[in-house]
């Protein structure tokens, strides 16, 4: 990361900010304004991988380049980028690149994911276990819901779908705790000190996160 920031200019944001790379855990994005600069950053990554004895699989790495020529925006109007001597996969329009829980289309940008399908699968897996009721609630609050937050926040998930996600969570909890269908929603979202289950309501949390981010950028 230090070498990338030192040798690669990256993408310019305003007059004083340039970002050559983004890293989160083992997910790395190398950025550049031109094909040569982007390839230079990839070369730095190749040298690092060689030094630590790692071999990358270029097929699992995605590359794309948007260029402007005569008021037209062109996608990948250049040779494929090369990582450790092998050509990388070139992302085209319609490809779905998953990064940090959201899907990216090279032309559209962030595309809507299907969190409901993911939620149903996770709820089904937890419900099928022989865990205690309190353990299932712990899995829900500590693993399932946090896993959905990022996807729902950046995936342009509409309020109606967020409300459906909350409903599916309530249905699963009622089934786990053997609650009646007419139990009020306040039981699920009230703090445990007030006699509730203290479950996060995504239809309230996600808009609040997005609003705070908008205020911070002003």
N, C-alpha and C positions, 0 to 999 in steps of 0.2 A: 504494500500500500504506500509506503514511504517513497519507494522508487517511482511508482506510477505518478504520485503527486509532484515529484521533482522533475520528471522527464516528459510527462504528457500534459498538454494544456487542457484537454477535455472539452466539455460543452460549456459555453459562456452564458451566465445568467446575469444580466445587467453589466455594469462597468467594472465591478470589483470582485465578482464571484465566478469562479470556474470550477467545475467538478469533473475530474478525470475518471472517477470510479465510485461505485457504491458497493458496500459490503455489509452483509448481515449473516452472521454465523459462517457457513460454508457456501453461501450464495454470493457470487461476485458479478458485478456488471462493469465492463470497461467501456468508456465513452470517448468519442473523438469527433471533431468537426469535419474531417475529411477521411478518405479511405486510407491514406498513408499514415495519418495520425492514429486512426483506430488500429491499424495493423501494428504500429509501433507499440501501443499499449498491450496488444496481445503478445507481441514478442517479449515484453517484459515479464508477462505472466508465464510464457514458455520457459524462460530462463529460470524463473523461480521454481517451477515444477521440476525442471531437470536437476536443480541444486538439491532439492529435498527428496529426489528419487521417486517422484510420482509420475504416472503416465495418464494423461487425460484422454477421454473418449470424445473425439471431435463431433461425433454424431449427436451426442447429448448436449453439446454446446450450440446455442443459436446465435446467429449474427444477422444484423440488418443495418442498412445505411440509407438515410433519406437525404437526397441532394436537390438543390434548386437550380434549374437551368432555364433561362429565358421565361421566367414567371411560371414554370412548371415544376412540380414536385415529383421526383423520380425515386422509385424504390429499387435499391440494389443495382444501380447502374454502374457496376464495377465487378472485378473478379471476386471470387469467394475469399474470405479471410482464411488465414492458415494458422493453425495451432499445433505446435510441435511437429511441423512438417506435413501435417494432414489438413485437407480442406475442411472447414467447418460447415455445419448445416446452415443453409441460407433460408431465413424465414420469409415466406411470401404472404401475400394477402390471403386471408382465410385461415392461416395457421394459428393455433392456440398455444401460446407459450405461457406456462405456469410459473409465476414468480411470487414468492411469499404469499401464497394462498389466493392470488387473483390471476386471471387469464389476460394475456396481452395479445392483441392483433396488431401486426406491423403497420397497418394502415389506419385502423380505427382507434387503437389505443386500448385502454382497459375495457374489457367486455364483461357483461353480466355473467356471473357464475350461477350455479344451481345449488344454493345452500340448503334448500329443503330436502333434496335428495341425499345430500351429505348428512344432514341432521337425522333423517329417518334411519339411515344406516347405523349411525352411532347410537341412537336411542335403542335400536333393535339389538345391537351387540351388548350394550349395558343391561338391558332388560332380560337378556337370555342368560346372564351370569347368575351364579348362586351367591351373590353378594347380599349383605344386609341392606335394608331400606336406607339407612343413613349413609352407607357406603355408596349406594347408587346416586344419592343426592350429592355426595361429595364429588363423584366423577362428573356429574352434570355441571356443577358450579365451577369446578377447578380445571376441567379439561374440555368438555364439549362446548360450553358457551364461549369461553375465551377463543377457542378455535374458530368460531363463527364470526367473532367481532371484526377482525381485520377484513375478512371477505365481504361482510355486509357493509362495512364502512367505505372501502375503496371500490367495491364491485358495482356501485350504482344500484343497490337493491331498494326497490320502492317500498313505501310505508305499508301497502297492502300485503306484500310478501313478508315484511317484518312482523306484522300482526299475525300472519299465518304461522310463522316460526314460533312465536310466543304461544299460540294455541296448541301446536303440536307438543311443545314442552309441557304445558299444563296437562294435556291428555296423558302423556307418559308418566308424569308424577302422580296423577290420580290413580293410574293403574298400579304403579309401584307401591303406593301407600294405601291402596284399597279405599280410596275416598269416593264419596258419592259425586255424581255428575253435577249436582246443583251447588257444590261448594263454591263460595265466593272467590273471585280472583284476588282479593286482598290478602287471603291467606298465603298465597304464593310469593307476593312481592313485599309484604311487610317485613320489617327487620325482625330478627329472631328474638330480640329483647321485647318486642311488642307481640310476640306469639306467632309470628309468621315464619316462612321458610327462607326468606331473604334471597330469592332467586332473581337474577338480573332480567329486566324487561328490555329486550333489544329494541322494541319499537319506540322506547323512550331514550335509551342510551345512545343509539347510533346518531339520531339527529342532534343530540347534545354535543357529541364528539365533533361532528362536522361543523356545527355552529361555532364552537370554541376555536377550531382550526381556522375558520374564516376570520374571526376576530383577531387572532394572532398574526395573520398575514396582512392586516390593514396597517 
